[in-house]
Structures are given as structure tokens and as C-alpha cells.
Amino acid sequence: MLALDMRVVATADRVIDLGPGAWEDGSTVVAGGTPAQVAEGGVGASAKYLADALEESAALQRSA
């Protein structure tokens, strides 16, 4: 399920990652920018999953 969500996020113009955790611990902006900027920054729990989704998308485009 998370991979599907990150594929949707990867298509966004801008991403704001809130964290560092959930609920009361999720009230701080830990990363923001384009999906590539957030993924490359490596900050926040979403960065790795977003980077994976962007790589998957790029691989699909290369094979098409």
C-alpha cells in the first residue's frame, strides 16, 4: 500500500513531509520541495520510499 501512495506522491508538483513521527510528533515540516528534492534530501521517513518510487517511474519510462 505504501508503494502505491508514494507513486502518487512522486507525480506531485510539490511535497511537504511532516514528522518526525505520527500524531503529536508529526507537527514539524521535515522536508519540502519537488519530489526529487525531498527524495534526494534523505530527511524524513518518506524520503527513501519516495526515492524508490521515482526510480521505479524512471525505469518504466526508460523501458517504454
C-alpha angles and dihedrals in degrees: 000000000000092000090055091050092050091051087058092046090049089063094055123109093224134013129203114193114200121198159030086217141342134294110355091005092056101071099099127086102235098173139006140173137069116344090256092051092050092047094047092047090063091207120133133022094280099056097085094045091046091050090051091050092049091050091049090051092049091049091052091050091050092052094048 
